[in-house]
Amino acid sequence: MSFEPVHITFIFYLFIMIAIGLTTFRMTNTLSDYVLGGRRLNSWVTAFSASASDFSGWLLIGLPGAAYAAGMGQWSLWIALGLAIGAVINWQYVAKRLRLYTEFAGDSITLPQFLENRYRDQSHLLRVVSAAFILAFFLFYTASGLVAGAKLFQGTFDAGYHTALIIGAIIIVTYTFLGGFLAVSITDLIQGVLMAAALIFTAIYGLIEIGGFGELFNALGSISPSLIDASAATSYDQPKGILWESAGSIGLIGIISALAWGLGYFGQPHILARFMAIRSHKEVRKARLISVAFGLVVPLYGALIVGMLGIVTFNEPLADSEQVFIQLVQVVYHPWIAGILLAAVLAAIMSTVDSQLLVSSSALSEDFYRRYFRKHASEKELVWVGRFSVLFISLIALALAWNESNSVLDLVSYAWAGFGATFGPALLFSLFWRRTTRNGALVGLIVGGLTIFLWPLTGSALYEMVPGFVLSSIAIVVVSLLGRGPSQDMLDEYDEVAAQK
């Protein structure tokens, strides 16, 4: 295969990412460095790192693909709205309190460790259950990123799926293995800017070419009225000859399910880790403004516009709707520009998979290895355990991603619900309800996690996030009120954190 400008640009970007991993390798000496970067991230790095680790490949592959297949209807518009609301609330209320509380509660560096310290859990059940759920759901989340990477290399280099999958996995694992949290967070700043720019420029360019929103909606409406109806359902399956056919209404359950994606923000360990790592709670406000303005609203709705532009751009409908952004930039832009924008897709994928690998790694090294096997392990030993945990988890995720029929959005949807329902209620009650007890938090974790696993058996169309989040919250309140209240030192610590400005 001859190398075109688009390939040269793309490969150059990969070398930059690996170089950052090698540089930060020398700056990683303790487990805190590897997992939280020593709590020394500034507001800009925190803001873009949180957004980049959040969105991943589904922002540039999954969400545009959903918009390409359904226009404004189905889930796409409502998912974007729910995510925007959830992210703003998370930054506004959770970020500062979590940064303070994790430092007060034994200088906790992982979410399971925070829950254990918060409730003085001498049995370590909270920590073990939390770490187990983190590993389970991150396997699906990491697999979604590897699938997205495979689709990117397929569309860019015309490679076979499994070859593309292995190449992408090697690149991501290499610099996560070397640099840990600092490598991930520094590259996330670059990647976050690239992602936002790619979507902004592609959306603006496409709208100018077509003549604005009015012409875009007119063109979509002429293909199928359901594409411009936010309450409509649309069917799309190009291999079966189904091209944007109206399929009735998504109904109230569909709207609630899509909006419920916003609840997931409160329980995502890889996003919460950014709040824990910022160097001071006083920088949270600035980071929030940066993240919401540049790393959230514009990319989300830019992704929807890009997907809808793809519908009216390609003469031949795409067999895989999740290839829309990849194919669009290669048609619209000069090859050198296309290479940069495709690098942004890889940036999105890398930014989340590396974060997920780190959180999973910390669960194995900090919450299992040090707790049960080597209580007095040195920091250097724990860093290397963390690094090899990254390799172990990557291999399992690679096996899950091996099936070529996997959908990025489907895998993300399941993992997102898992974390949101399992950890979201437990974290919110831990931060904002003084009366929460250890048993309440523990039962809430178990109820939320099991609901996600069991809800599909009911056959209900309601997104499992909704019943999982609600049932977990009820369990926390009921068990906390029925049992003995928190100890006095737990109440004093809560009051001290709440009094901080």
N, C-alpha and C positions, 0 to 999 in steps of 0.2 A: 504494500500500500504506500503510495506517495504521500508525503506530508505537505498539506496545504497550510496557508497562513492561519486558518482557524485552529489547526492542530498544534502549530508552533506556539501560539499564544496560550493555548490550553496547557500544554506541557510545561511552559515557562512558569506558569502559576503554581503548578504542582511542586516544582523545585523550590519556590519561595516558601511554601508551607513546610516542606521537609527541613529547610534551613532554619526556620523558626523553632521547630522541634529540637534540632541539634543545639541551638543557642541556649534555649531554656533548660536543656538537660543539665547544664552546669549550675543552674540556679535552683535546682530541686534537691534539697538535702534532707527534709523531714517529711513525714506523712501529711502534715498540715500544708506544706508547700505543694505537695503532689495533688492533694484533694481540694484545697481552698486557696492555693497561691499565697499562703501565709497571711491571708486577710489584708491584702494591700492593693486591691483594685481601685482605680479612680472611677469617677462617675461616668465618664465616656465609655471606658472599657466595660464597666458593669452594664450600662444601658444597652449597648449593641451586643454584648455577649449574651445577655438575657434574651433579647429578641432573636438573635441568630440561633441560639440553642433551642429556642421555642419552635421556630417555624420549620426548620429543616427542609428536606426535599419535598415535603407535601405542599409547601407554599409555592414552589416553582414547578412542581410536577403534579401533585395530587389535586390542589385547589383549582388551578387553571384547567386541569382535565375535567373536573366536575362542572366547571362553568362551560367548557366546550361541549360537554354532553347534555347539559340541561339549561344553559343560559342563566337567566336570573332566578329561575324556578328551582324546584327540587330542594336541595339542601344548601347550595352554594351561597346565596345572599344571606340567608339566615345564620349559617355557620359563621360567616365573617362578622355579622352584627354581634352574635353571642360572644365570640372571641374578643372583639374590641371592648365590650363592656367588662368581661371578666378580667382582662389584662389591666385595665385602668383601675378597677377595684383592688386587684392584687398589689399593684404598685402603691396605691393610695393608702391602704390600711395594713397590709401584711408585711411589706418589705422592711420598714423601719422597726416594727415590733419584733420581727423575727431576728433581725441583725442584733438587736439589744439582748433579746432573751437567750439566744444561743451563746452569747458571751457570758451572761450572768449564770446560766445553767452549766457550769463546769467547762466553759469554753468549748462547747460542742462543735465538732467539725462535720458531722453527718446528721441526717434527719433521724435515723434510729437512735443515735447517741443522744440527740437533743430530747427525744421523748423519754428515754430512760432517765436522764438527769433531771428533766422537768418534774417527773413523778417519783423520784427517788426509788426506782424499781430495782430492788436488790435481787429479784428473781431473774432479771434480764429477759423476761418474756416479751416485753415491749420491743426490745432491741432485736431479738431473734425473729419475731413475727414480722416486724417492719422490714428487716433485711431480706427475709424470704419472699415477701410480696414484691419488693423492689427488683430482685433478681428475676422473678417470674415475669413481671410485666415488661421489664426492660429488654428481655429477650425478644419479645414481639416488636417493641419499638425500634430496637437496633436492627432487627431484620427488615423493617420497613425502610430504613435508611440505606441498607445494603441493596435492597431491590431498586430504590430510586437511583442509586449510583450505577447499577447495572443498566438501567434504562437510558441513563445519560451516555454511558460509553457505547451502548448499542446505537443510539441515534447520532452520535458524533463521529465514531470511528467505524461504524458498520460492523461491529464485532458481535460474536455470538454471545448469548445471554450469560452463560456460565463463565466464559472467559472474562467478560466485562465485570461480572460479580466478583471474581477473585481479584482482579486488578484494583477495583475500587476498595475492597476490603484491606488489601495490603497497604495502600496509601494511607488510609485513615488510621489504621492500627499503628503504623510506624511512628507517626509524630505524636499520637496520644501516648504510646508506650514510652517514648523518649522524654517528652517535656511535661506531661501531666497538665495540671490546671492552668499554669501560666501559658504554656503553648496553646492550649485550647482557647483561653480567654483573649490572648493577643491576636490570634488568627481570627477569632470571632469578631473582633473590631473591624478587621479588614473585610471579612465575609459579610458582616451586617451592612456595611456601606455598599459593597458590591451588589448584594441582593436588592436593597432599596433602589439603587441606581438602575439596575437591570429592569426592574418592573416599571419604574417611573418613566424611563426613556422609551421603553417598548410601548407602553400604553399611550404616552403622548404622541409618539411618532405615528402609531397606528391610527389614532383618532384624527390627527391632522391629515393623513393620507386619505381617510375615508370621508372626511368632511364634518367631523364632530359627532357628539352623542346622538343627535337627531337622526343623522344618516345611518349610524350604526344600528339604532333600534328599529328604524324602518326596514333595513336589510334583514335583521333578525326576524322581525314580524312577518316578512314575506316568506321566510323559510318555514316558520311555524309560530303561531301566536303564543304558544306556551313558553317560548324562549324569552319573552319580555313580560311574563306574568309571574310575580314572585310567589303566588300561591299555587301555581300549576306544577304538575309532574310531567316530565318528558322522558321518553324511552329512546335510547341510543345503543345500538350494537351493530357496528359496520360489518363485521364478518357475517352476520345473519341478515343483512339488508335492512335493518331497522335504523332509519335516519331521522332523528328529531321528531318523533311522532308524539302527539299529545296523549297523555295517559291520565286524564282527570286531575284531581286536586290532591295536594300533599296532606291537607287536613290539619287539624289542630295538633294531633300527635306528632306529625312531621315537623311542624314549626317548633313545638316544645323540645323535641329531640335535638333539632339543630341549634336552638338557642342554648341548650344545656351544655354545649361544648365549653361555654364560658366558665362553668363550674369547675372544669378540669384544672384551671390554672392554680387553684389553691392546694393541689396535691402533687404537682410535678417536681420531683426531687432535683432534676437538672436545672430547673429555673430557680427554685428556692435556694439552691447552692450559691447562685449569684448574689442573692440578697445577703446571705451569710458571709460572703467574701469581700463585700465592699469595705473599704478601710475605715469608714466612720458612718454612723447612722445619720450624721448631718449632711452627708452627700446624697442621701436617697432622693430628696426632693429634686435636685438637679438631674439625677439619673432618670427619674420618672418623666420629667419633661422631655428629655432627649429621646427616651425609649418610645413614648407615646407618639411624639410628633414625627420622628424620622424612622423608627423601627417597627411601628405597628400599623397605624391607620393607612398610610400610603401603600406599603407593600401588600396589605390584605386586599384592598380594593383595586390596586393595580393588577393583582393576580386574577381577579374576576374579569376585569376589562380585557386582559391578554387572552383569556380563554374564549371570551365572546368574539374578539377580533379574529381568532383562529377560525371560527365558524364561517365567516364571510371572506376569508383570505384564500383558503385552499380550494382548488377546483375539485380535488379528489378527497373525500372524507377520510379521516385517519382511522386506521384499524385499531390503534391504541390511543384513546383520548388523552392519556397522560403524557403523550409525546408532544403535545401542542406547543409548549413554550420552546422546547428544543428545536422543533422543526421551524417554528415561526422566525426565530432569530437568524437561522441560516438562510431563509428566504428573503427576509427584509433587509438585513444589514450587510455591509462590506465584510468580507471574511475576517479581517483583523478585529473589527468590532464584535463580530459574532463570537470569536474566540474568547474575548473578555466576558461577554455575557454568558457563555456556556460555562466559563470558569466560575461565574456567580452561582450557577446551579450546583456545581460541585461544592462550592463554598457553603451553600445552604445545607447540603447533605452532610458534609464533614462536620459542620458546626454543632449539629445535634447528636450525631452518632458518637463523636468523641466525648461529648458531655455525658451521654448515657453510659458509655463504657467506663468513664471515671467514677460515676456514682455507683455503678455495679461493682467496680473494683474496690471502692471504699467499703462497700457492704461486706465483701469477702475478707478484705485485709483487716479492717478495723472491727467489724461487728462479729466475725466468726473466728478468723485466725488468731488475732490478739486476745480475744475474749476466752477462747476455749482451748487453744493449742499452745500459744507462746505469749503468756501474759507479760513477760518481761522482754519481749523482742525489742531490739534496737530500732531506732528510726530508719536507719539505712536498710535494715532487713525488711521493715514494713513497706518501704517504698518499692523494693524489688518484688515483694509479694503482690503489691498493687499492680505492678507492671505485668507480671505473669498472669494475674487475674484477668487483665485486659485481653491477653491472648486466648485464655480459656473461654471466656464469655463470647469472644468474637467467633470462635469456631462453632459454638452452638447456634449463634445467631445466623451464621453462614449456612448451616444446615437447614434452618427454618426458611431462609430466603431462597433455597435452591429451586423450589417450584416456580417455573417460569410464569405461571398464571396468577401469581400473587399480585394484589393491588396495593399500591402505596397507601391510599386513603383508608382502605379497609383495615390494614394492619395498624395504622396510626389511630384510627377510631377506637379500636379495641384496647390498645395500650393506654390511650388518653383517658378513657372511661375507667380503666383499672386504677390508675393513679389518682384520678380525681375523686372517685368514690371511696377508695381505701384510705388515702391520707388527707384529703381535703377537709372533711369534717373534724377528724382528730386534730389536725393542725389549728384550724380556726378556733375550736373550743379550747385548745391548750393556750392559745394566745389571748383569747378575749372572754373566756368564762372562768371566773375565779374558783367556782365550785367543782370543776371537772376533776375526776379522780383517775387513778391509774387503771382501775378495773373498767371504768367507763371508756377510757381511750382504747384499752386493749380490745374490749368487746366491739367497739366501733370499728376498729381496723379489720377485725375478723368478719364482721357482718358485711361491711362494704366490699371487701375482697371476694368473699364467697358469693355475694349477690351478682357480681360481674361474671363469675364463672357459671352460675346456675341460671341466670335470667334468660339466656337464649333458649333454654329448654321449654320456657313458657310459650314460645311462638309469638310473643307480643312484638309489635312493630316499634314500641317505645324504646328509645335509646337506653341501654342498660345503665348509663350514667345517672339517670333520673331516679329510678328506684334504689340504686346503690347509695347515692348521696343521701337521700331522704331516710332510708332505713338505718344507715350508719349514724346519722345525726340523732334519730330517735333513740337508738341503742345507747349512745353516749349519755344523753340526758337522763334516761330512765335508770340505767345502772349507777350513774353518779349520784342520783338523788336517793336511791334505795340503800346504797352502801354508806360506810363511814366516810365522813368528809375528809378533805385534804389536811395534812399536818400543818402545824403553825408555821414552820419554816418555809413550806411551799407557798402559803398565803403571803408571808412577808416578802418572799422573792417576787411573787406576782405583783404585789403592790409597789415594790421598788422599781420594777421594770415599767409599770404603768405610769409612774411618776416622772420618768425621764422625758426630757424635752428635746 
